[in-house]
Amino acid sequence: MQKYNWNYPTTMWVGENRIKDLGSACKNLNIKKPLLVTDNGLAKSNMVKNVLSNLKKEGFSIKLYSNVVGNPTGVNVNEGVEYFKKNNCDGVIAFGGGSGLDVGKAIAFMSGQTLPIWNFVDVGDNWTKANTEKIAPIVAVPTTAGTGSETGRASVILNEDTGVKNIIFHPKFLPSIVILDPVLTLELPAKITAATGMDALAHNLEAYCAKGFHPMADGIALEGMRLINRWLLEAVNNGSNIEARMNMLTAASMGSTSFQKGLGAIHSLSHPINALNNIHHGLSNAILMPYVLTYNKDVIKDKIIKICHYLELKDKSFDGFINWVLDLRKKLKIPHKLSEVIDKKDLNIDRLSKMALEDPSTGGNPKKLTVADMKIMYQHSMSGNLF
């Protein structure tokens, strides 16, 4: 019988206005000089300004690093590490969407390393090369309901020299305390709410369909999809609904928790597009989803039917589920094909296909794939024709 290692997330403080407990979280982790890491846009928001002001009033010597781009790079991380060390910081508050969370976690990790970040790409046992004694403590505060990076043991960072999005992994990437406060997501635009929500769906869905034996991850993924089915459209159409926002935040964290089982071709096809064409990760996942599902149909059909029953869909068949995905995307105003967001002349399918096959997410795909398979899925996602 094959052997498996199972792990489950961290301490999570959940509920309305829990951001007020951020100082307590830092104190619990003995953080006195935190570095708050977020993106440029959020850094200018009243949300972040209030957090910084409140922590200063509580006696923390807090610094801000915000040179973080949408598809974060190794340069972002290296700059953040230099700033962390220059100001003698002793912990990180990773704040924002996936980019802020991923860079914040990576800064905390790399603050105690001597090897370059690319030595810790999620291949084999690279993570064992790290100095585990000098990883700074992390408090994670998501402001979008998508990536679930707050409950993940990895960061996705773009290597600008190679053009490859790399998954940097270590068990201690997992934040020590997570604050899930739906109030922080209330002003998220409908378009971003939709894309990040579809990202959460992709995580739960691919985790459930991934190879391997992990019933706990499967159970979490199923419930995550149920919450998304119930609350995503409401969160998009009525962004002030605090209950919808809370449930979507929860579903996003559940997606990241469950995908320790694995992901699949939705993600491995998506990562190269994000790296080379700078497309939002949740958007590319949403567009690619039905093409990957139909390509995997012969090996995931039974699982998809189980999802249909759990979600109580009217048509409890594989085609019924695909139609549910297509209908959901249409209601969310998600494009049907990649050619609606990327010009054909800007899409190097041969290069993308090779990159996708080498992506770590490919290993979890329920069907074994080749470069030719990746190319076919890219071509279909450009033309809009399902298999």
Residue pairs with C-beta under 8 A, 6 or more apart in sequence:
2 213
4 212
4 213
4 214
6 214
6 216
6 217
6 260
7 153
7 171
7 260
8 216
8 257
9 151
9 174
9 178
9 253
9 256
9 257
10 151
10 174
10 175
10 176
10 177
10 178
11 176
11 177
11 178
12 151
12 177
12 178
12 179
12 180
12 253
13 21
13 25
13 177
13 178
13 179
13 180
14 180
14 246
14 250
15 180
15 181
15 182
15 246
16 181
16 182
16 183
16 242
16 246
17 181
17 183
18 179
18 180
18 181
19 51
19 141
19 179
19 181
19 183
19 184
20 54
21 179
22 51
22 54
22 55
22 93
22 139
22 141
22 179
23 54
23 55
23 58
23 60
25 139
25 177
25 179
26 32
26 34
26 55
26 60
26 91
26 93
26 139
28 177
29 91
29 137
29 139
29 176
29 177
30 90
30 91
30 137
31 60
31 90
31 91
31 137
31 139
32 60
32 61
32 90
33 60
33 61
33 62
33 63
33 87
33 88
33 89
33 90
33 91
34 55
34 60
34 62
34 63
34 89
34 90
34 91
34 92
34 93
34 139
35 62
35 63
35 64
35 65
35 80
35 83
35 84
35 87
35 89
35 91
35 92
35 93
35 107
36 48
36 51
36 52
36 55
36 62
36 63
36 64
36 65
36 92
36 93
36 95
37 65
37 66
37 68
37 80
37 92
37 93
37 94
37 95
37 96
37 100
37 103
37 104
37 107
38 48
38 64
38 65
38 66
38 68
38 95
38 96
38 100
38 104
39 66
39 68
39 69
39 70
39 96
39 97
39 99
39 100
40 66
40 67
40 68
42 48
42 66
42 95
42 96
42 100
42 143
43 64
43 66
47 143
47 184
47 187
48 64
48 95
51 95
52 62
52 64
55 62
56 62
62 93
63 83
63 87
63 89
65 79
65 80
65 83
65 84
65 107
67 76
67 79
67 80
68 76
68 80
68 96
68 99
68 100
68 103
69 76
69 99
70 99
70 278
70 280
71 99
71 158
71 165
71 274
71 275
71 278
71 281
72 99
72 102
72 103
72 106
72 155
72 156
72 157
72 158
73 157
73 158
73 159
73 160
74 117
74 118
74 157
74 158
74 159
74 160
75 160
76 103
76 157
77 103
77 106
77 107
77 110
77 117
77 157
78 110
78 117
80 103
80 104
80 106
80 107
81 107
81 110
81 111
84 92
84 107
84 111
84 136
85 111
89 111
89 136
90 136
90 137
91 108
91 136
91 137
91 138
91 139
92 104
92 105
92 107
92 108
92 111
92 136
92 137
92 138
92 139
93 104
93 138
93 139
93 140
93 141
94 100
94 101
94 102
94 103
94 104
94 105
94 108
94 138
94 139
94 140
94 141
94 149
94 150
94 175
95 101
95 104
95 140
95 141
95 143
96 141
96 142
96 143
96 144
97 142
97 143
97 144
97 146
97 147
97 196
98 144
98 146
98 147
98 149
98 156
98 199
98 281
100 143
101 140
101 142
101 147
101 149
101 150
101 155
102 147
102 149
102 155
102 156
102 157
103 155
103 157
104 138
104 140
105 138
105 140
105 149
105 155
105 173
105 175
106 117
106 155
106 157
106 168
106 173
107 136
108 135
108 136
108 137
108 138
109 120
109 130
109 135
109 136
109 155
109 168
109 170
109 172
109 173
110 117
111 134
111 135
111 136
112 131
112 133
112 134
112 135
112 136
113 120
113 130
113 131
113 134
114 131
115 129
115 130
117 157
117 168
118 159
118 166
119 126
119 129
120 126
120 127
120 129
120 130
120 168
120 169
120 170
121 166
121 167
121 168
121 169
122 154
122 166
122 167
122 168
122 169
122 360
123 360
126 169
127 169
127 170
127 171
130 170
130 172
132 170
132 172
135 170
135 172
137 176
138 173
138 174
138 175
138 176
139 175
139 176
139 177
139 178
139 179
140 149
140 150
140 175
140 177
140 178
140 179
141 150
141 178
141 179
141 181
141 184
142 148
142 149
142 150
142 178
142 180
142 184
142 249
142 252
142 253
143 184
143 185
143 188
144 185
144 188
144 192
144 193
144 196
144 252
145 185
145 188
145 193
145 196
145 197
145 200
145 235
145 245
145 248
145 249
145 251
145 252
146 195
146 196
146 197
146 198
146 199
146 200
146 252
146 282
147 196
147 199
147 200
147 203
147 252
147 256
147 281
147 282
148 200
148 203
148 252
148 253
148 254
148 255
148 256
148 257
148 259
149 155
149 256
150 175
150 178
150 180
150 253
150 256
151 174
151 175
151 178
151 253
151 256
151 257
152 173
152 174
152 256
152 259
153 169
153 170
153 171
153 172
153 173
153 174
153 260
154 167
154 168
154 169
154 170
154 173
155 167
155 168
155 173
156 165
156 166
156 167
156 168
156 271
156 281
157 165
157 166
157 168
158 164
158 165
158 166
158 274
158 275
159 165
159 166
163 275
163 276
164 272
164 275
164 355
165 271
165 272
165 274
165 275
165 359
167 360
167 361
178 253
180 246
180 249
180 250
180 253
182 242
182 245
182 246
182 249
183 242
183 245
185 193
185 245
185 248
185 249
186 239
186 240
186 242
186 245
187 239
188 196
188 239
189 239
190 236
190 237
190 239
191 333
193 232
193 235
193 236
193 239
193 248
194 232
194 236
194 286
194 332
194 333
194 334
195 280
195 282
195 283
195 286
195 334
196 252
196 282
197 228
197 232
197 235
197 236
197 248
197 282
197 332
198 232
198 282
198 283
198 285
198 286
198 289
198 328
198 329
198 332
198 334
199 252
199 255
199 281
199 282
199 285
199 286
200 224
200 228
200 248
200 251
200 252
200 254
200 255
201 225
201 228
201 232
201 255
201 286
201 289
202 255
202 266
202 267
202 282
202 285
202 286
202 289
203 221
203 224
203 252
203 255
203 256
203 258
203 259
203 263
204 220
204 221
204 222
204 224
204 225
204 228
204 251
204 254
204 255
204 258
204 259
205 221
205 225
205 266
205 289
205 307
206 259
206 262
206 263
206 264
206 266
206 267
206 361
206 364
207 217
207 218
207 221
207 255
207 258
207 259
207 260
207 261
207 262
207 263
208 217
208 218
208 221
208 222
208 225
208 258
208 303
208 307
209 264
209 296
209 300
209 303
209 304
209 366
210 259
210 261
210 262
210 263
210 264
210 364
210 365
210 366
211 262
211 364
211 365
211 366
212 261
212 262
212 364
214 260
214 261
217 257
217 258
217 259
217 260
217 261
218 258
218 261
220 254
220 257
220 258
221 254
221 255
221 258
221 259
221 261
222 306
222 307
222 310
223 254
224 250
224 251
224 254
224 255
224 258
225 251
225 307
225 310
225 311
226 310
226 311
227 247
227 248
227 250
227 251
227 254
228 248
228 251
229 311
230 247
231 243
231 244
231 247
231 248
231 251
232 248
232 328
232 332
233 328
233 331
233 332
234 241
234 244
235 241
235 244
235 245
235 247
235 248
236 332
238 244
239 245
261 364
262 361
262 363
262 364
263 361
263 364
263 365
264 292
264 296
264 361
264 362
264 364
264 365
264 366
265 288
265 292
265 295
265 296
265 356
265 361
265 362
265 365
265 369
265 373
265 374
265 377
266 285
266 288
266 289
266 292
267 285
267 359
267 361
268 356
268 357
268 359
268 360
268 361
268 362
268 365
268 374
269 284
269 288
269 292
269 352
269 356
269 374
269 377
269 378
269 381
270 281
270 284
270 285
270 288
271 281
271 355
271 356
271 359
271 361
272 351
272 352
272 355
272 356
272 359
273 279
273 284
273 338
273 342
273 352
274 280
274 281
274 284
275 355
276 348
276 351
276 352
277 342
277 346
277 347
279 341
279 342
283 334
283 335
283 341
284 338
286 329
286 332
286 334
287 329
287 334
287 335
287 336
287 337
287 338
287 340
287 341
287 381
288 338
288 377
288 381
289 325
289 329
290 322
290 325
290 326
290 329
290 386
291 377
291 380
291 381
291 386
291 387
292 377
293 300
293 304
293 321
293 322
293 325
294 322
294 386
294 387
295 367
295 373
295 376
295 377
295 380
295 387
296 365
296 366
296 367
297 318
297 387
298 367
299 366
299 367
300 366
300 367
301 318
304 318
304 321
305 316
305 317
305 318
305 321
307 321
308 315
308 316
308 317
308 320
308 321
308 324
309 316
311 324
313 320
313 321
313 324
314 320
315 321
315 323
315 324
322 386
326 336
329 336
330 336
335 341
336 384
337 381
337 382
337 383
337 384
338 347
338 378
338 381
338 382
339 382
339 383
339 384
344 382
347 378
347 382
349 375
349 378
349 379
349 382
350 375
352 374
352 378
353 371
353 372
353 374
353 375
353 378
354 371
354 374
356 362
356 374
356 378
357 369
357 370
357 371
357 374
362 369
367 373
380 386
380 387
